[in-house]
Amino acid sequence: MNRFAGRVVAITGTGDGQGRVAARRFAAEGALVVGADLDAAAAALTEKLVRDDGREMLSVAGVDLTDEADVVRFVGAAADRHGRIDLLYNNAAAARLGDVTHTSEADFDFTFRGVARIPWLLTKHAVPHLRAGTDPAIVNTASVSGIVGAGMVGNAPLLAAYGAAKAAVIRLSQICAVELAASGIRVNCISPGLIDTPAVAGILGTGVDDRLRGWHEEQTLVGRIGTPDDVVSAAMFLLSSDASYITGHNLVVDGGWVASGGAGRPHRDVVEALEASLAAGLRY
């Protein structure tokens, strides 16, 4: 497939995880990828991997996406290289976790800067170049944390600022969809559930307590933890022409966790007990 042949795609956070997967997959489908990451060495490795795949990528490294001047530098590099930006994938984020009573003011501010400020700044400065693009679109990355309670599988009380900031990303996406409609720019959002990336190794108990992974898997309807490819596939759909009639939408990619309320699939013994009760003529 070459869904993105010749399309200029700006992707943030390409140093590892979902960003690295996105850079390689968009490039594999013909996109001209421009990536940004704070970690210069990680960004260089992603660029090398893309080139080893026989594709092209420009990596702008050492970019602090919470800093407006750095955002201008990144967006400018993409526009200077290709003359426009067609698609923007706001993947990058930075946060410090904690509950309501133990989150410091500094950590709260850091999290809002790293989660909500980044897509706002990128959108602000990319829009003039997106207007020059073809079928322009934006995808922001939110989280189930911005939808349900503490927003994590297991409802762990560590996401006060993070959940609030991700909720802001969802609302920001909706507002941008309205404001940018006149410019022909579609804006959508993805809310992943628990995705197996280096950033969540502690939550999954990687190398410490393998029971955590099994417990988290039970909380989903599909019976597994998400992968970066699951999220990137959703982003590629929303940024493709296949989604040309979709804007202002928040696509949940969580294996059914939100739908089940974290309960996962019904246990067979519970189902059998309910069937027996109904067979006995009990009603509600």
matplotlib code that plots the C-alpha trace (Angstrom):
import matplotlib.pyplot as plt

x = [0.0, 1.1, -1.7, 0.7, 2.8, 4.4, 2.5, 4.5, 3.9, 5.3, 5.4, 6.5, 8.3, 9.9, 12.8, 11.1, 7.8, 4.8, 6.7, 9.4, 6.8, 4.8, 7.9, 8.7, 5.1, 4.3, 7.5, 6.8, 3.6, 5.4, 5.2, 7.9, 8.4, 9.8, 10.3, 11.2, 12.5, 14.3, 16.7, 19.1, 20.7, 17.3, 16.0, 19.1, 18.5, 14.9, 16.1, 18.7, 16.1, 13.8, 16.7, 17.7, 14.1, 14.9, 12.8, 13.4, 13.1, 14.3, 14.9, 15.1, 16.7, 17.2, 13.7, 11.9, 8.3, 7.1, 9.3, 7.7, 11.0, 11.9, 8.5, 8.9, 12.3, 10.8, 7.8, 10.1, 12.5, 9.6, 8.3, 11.7, 12.5, 9.2, 7.4, 4.4, 3.0, 0.1, -0.4, 0.5, 0.7, 1.0, 2.3, 4.8, 4.0, 5.8, 4.3, 4.9, 2.4, 0.9, -2.5, -4.3, -2.9, 0.7, 1.2, 3.4, 2.7, 5.8, 4.8, 1.3, 2.6, 5.2, 2.5, 0.1, 3.1, 4.1, 0.6, -1.7, 0.8, 2.6, -0.3, -1.5, 1.9, 2.4, -1.1, -0.6, 2.5, 1.8, -1.6, -0.1, 1.8, -1.1, -3.2, -0.7, -1.0, -3.2, -6.2, -4.6, -5.3, -4.2, -4.3, -3.6, -2.9, -5.0, -5.7, -8.5, -7.2, -9.0, -12.3, -12.8, -12.0, -8.3, -8.2, -5.8, -6.4, -6.8, -8.0, -4.6, -4.8, -1.7, -3.1, -4.6, -2.8, -2.2, -5.9, -7.0, -4.4, -5.4, -9.1, -7.9, -6.3, -9.6, -11.5, -8.7, -9.0, -12.8, -12.4, -9.6, -11.8, -14.4, -12.0, -10.0, -12.9, -13.0, -9.3, -10.2, -8.2, -9.6, -8.7, -9.2, -7.9, -6.9, -7.3, -5.2, -5.5, -2.6, 0.1, 3.2, 6.0, 9.1, 7.2, 4.7, 7.2, 6.6, 2.9, 3.2, 5.7, 8.3, 11.2, 9.7, 6.4, 5.0, 1.7, 0.8, 0.8, -1.6, -3.9, -3.9, -4.7, -7.8, -9.1, -9.6, -12.2, -9.6, -7.4, -4.1, -2.1, -2.0, 1.0, 2.3, 1.1, -2.5, -2.3, -0.3, -2.8, -5.6, -3.6, -2.9, -6.6, -7.6, -4.9, -5.8, -8.4, -10.4, -11.3, -12.2, -15.6, -14.4, -13.4, -13.8, -13.8, -12.0, -11.2, -10.7, -8.0, -8.1, -9.1, -12.6, -11.4, -13.6, -16.7, -16.3, -15.6, -12.3, -14.1, -12.9, -14.7, -17.5, -16.2, -17.8, -19.0, -20.8, -22.5, -23.6, -24.9, -27.0, -28.3, -29.4, -31.2, -33.0, -33.9, -35.4, -37.8, -36.1, -36.6, -35.4]
y = [0.0, 3.6, 5.5, 8.4, 8.6, 12.0, 13.3, 15.3, 13.9, 15.7, 13.3, 14.2, 11.9, 9.7, 8.6, 5.4, 3.7, 4.7, 7.6, 5.3, 2.8, 5.6, 7.0, 3.6, 2.8, 6.1, 6.1, 2.5, 3.8, 6.5, 9.4, 12.1, 11.9, 14.7, 13.7, 15.4, 14.2, 15.6, 12.6, 13.2, 9.8, 8.0, 10.3, 9.5, 5.8, 6.1, 8.0, 5.3, 2.6, 4.4, 4.8, 1.2, 0.4, 2.2, 5.2, 8.9, 10.8, 14.1, 14.0, 17.2, 16.3, 18.0, 19.5, 20.5, 20.6, 22.5, 25.4, 27.6, 28.5, 24.8, 24.0, 26.8, 25.3, 21.9, 23.0, 25.3, 22.5, 20.4, 23.3, 24.3, 20.8, 20.1, 23.4, 22.4, 20.0, 17.7, 15.8, 16.3, 13.5, 14.8, 11.8, 13.2, 13.8, 14.1, 13.7, 13.2, 10.9, 11.4, 11.5, 14.7, 15.2, 14.3, 16.0, 19.1, 22.4, 21.9, 18.4, 19.6, 22.4, 20.1, 17.6, 20.1, 21.6, 18.1, 16.8, 19.7, 22.4, 20.3, 19.6, 23.2, 24.6, 22.2, 23.0, 26.7, 26.8, 24.0, 25.4, 27.9, 25.1, 22.7, 25.2, 24.8, 21.0, 18.5, 17.1, 18.3, 16.6, 16.5, 13.6, 14.3, 11.6, 11.7, 8.7, 6.8, 8.7, 11.7, 9.8, 7.5, 8.2, 7.8, 6.5, 3.6, -0.1, -0.9, 2.6, 3.4, 6.8, 8.3, 10.3, 13.5, 16.0, 13.5, 12.6, 16.2, 17.2, 14.3, 15.4, 18.8, 17.3, 15.7, 19.0, 20.9, 18.5, 19.1, 22.8, 22.8, 20.7, 23.4, 26.3, 24.8, 23.5, 26.6, 25.9, 22.4, 20.8, 17.8, 17.3, 14.1, 12.4, 9.0, 7.8, 4.7, 2.4, 0.6, 0.2, -1.8, 0.8, 1.6, 4.4, 1.9, -0.8, -0.1, -0.4, -3.7, -4.9, -5.7, -7.5, -7.0, -8.7, -10.5, -11.1, -7.4, -8.1, -11.0, -9.0, -6.0, -8.4, -9.6, -6.1, -5.9, -7.5, -8.7, -10.3, -8.6, -5.4, -3.0, -2.5, 0.6, -0.7, -0.7, 3.0, 3.9, 1.9, 4.1, 7.3, 6.2, 5.6, 9.0, 10.8, 8.9, 9.7, 6.8, 9.1, 12.1, 12.4, 12.1, 15.2, 16.2, 12.5, 10.8, 7.2, 4.9, 2.3, 0.2, -3.4, -2.7, -1.5, 1.6, -0.3, -3.0, -0.5, -2.4, -5.6, -7.4, -10.4, -12.0, -15.0, -18.2, -19.1, -15.8, -16.3, -19.8, -18.5, -15.8, -18.4, -20.6, -17.7, -16.8, -20.4, -20.6, -17.8, -15.0, -11.5, -8.0]
z = [0.0, -0.6, 1.1, 1.9, -1.3, -1.5, 1.6, 4.1, 7.6, 10.7, 13.7, 17.2, 19.7, 17.0, 19.3, 20.5, 21.2, 19.1, 17.4, 16.0, 14.8, 13.2, 11.4, 9.9, 8.9, 7.4, 5.5, 4.3, 2.7, 0.8, 3.2, 3.5, 7.2, 9.4, 13.0, 16.2, 19.5, 22.6, 22.6, 19.7, 19.8, 19.8, 17.0, 14.9, 15.3, 14.1, 11.1, 10.4, 10.7, 8.2, 5.7, 6.2, 5.2, 1.9, 2.8, 3.5, 6.8, 8.2, 11.9, 13.9, 17.1, 20.5, 20.2, 23.4, 22.2, 25.2, 24.0, 21.4, 19.7, 19.3, 17.9, 15.3, 14.4, 13.9, 11.9, 9.9, 9.1, 7.7, 5.6, 4.4, 3.2, 1.5, 1.0, 3.0, 5.7, 4.8, 8.0, 11.7, 14.2, 17.7, 19.4, 22.0, 25.6, 29.0, 32.4, 36.1, 37.8, 41.2, 43.0, 43.9, 47.3, 46.5, 43.1, 43.6, 41.8, 39.7, 38.7, 37.8, 35.6, 34.0, 33.1, 31.6, 29.6, 28.4, 27.6, 26.5, 25.6, 23.0, 20.6, 21.0, 20.1, 17.2, 15.8, 16.2, 14.2, 11.7, 10.5, 8.0, 6.4, 6.6, 4.7, 1.8, 2.0, 0.3, 2.3, 5.5, 8.8, 12.4, 14.9, 18.6, 21.2, 24.3, 26.6, 28.3, 31.3, 30.0, 29.8, 32.8, 36.5, 37.2, 33.7, 34.0, 33.9, 37.6, 38.3, 39.9, 41.8, 40.1, 37.3, 38.7, 36.5, 33.6, 33.3, 33.4, 30.8, 28.5, 28.9, 27.8, 24.7, 23.7, 24.1, 22.3, 19.4, 19.2, 19.3, 16.7, 14.4, 14.5, 14.2, 11.4, 9.3, 7.2, 6.2, 5.2, 8.0, 9.8, 13.4, 15.3, 18.5, 19.7, 23.3, 23.8, 26.7, 28.2, 25.4, 25.8, 25.5, 27.5, 29.3, 30.9, 31.8, 35.5, 35.2, 33.5, 36.1, 33.4, 35.0, 38.5, 38.9, 35.8, 37.5, 36.8, 33.0, 33.3, 35.6, 33.2, 30.3, 32.1, 32.3, 28.5, 26.3, 23.8, 26.5, 25.7, 26.2, 23.3, 21.1, 19.4, 16.1, 17.4, 18.0, 14.9, 12.8, 14.2, 13.5, 9.9, 9.3, 10.7, 8.7, 5.5, 2.8, 4.2, 7.1, 4.9, 6.5, 10.1, 12.1, 15.7, 16.8, 19.7, 18.8, 21.8, 21.2, 24.4, 23.7, 25.1, 28.6, 28.7, 27.4, 30.1, 32.9, 33.4, 34.2, 31.1, 29.7, 31.9, 33.8, 32.7, 36.2, 36.5, 33.2, 34.2, 37.5, 35.7, 33.2, 36.0, 37.7, 34.6, 33.9, 37.4, 36.5, 38.4, 36.9, 37.6]

ax = plt.figure().add_subplot(projection="3d")
ax.plot(x, y, z, "-o")
ax.set_aspect("equal")
plt.show()
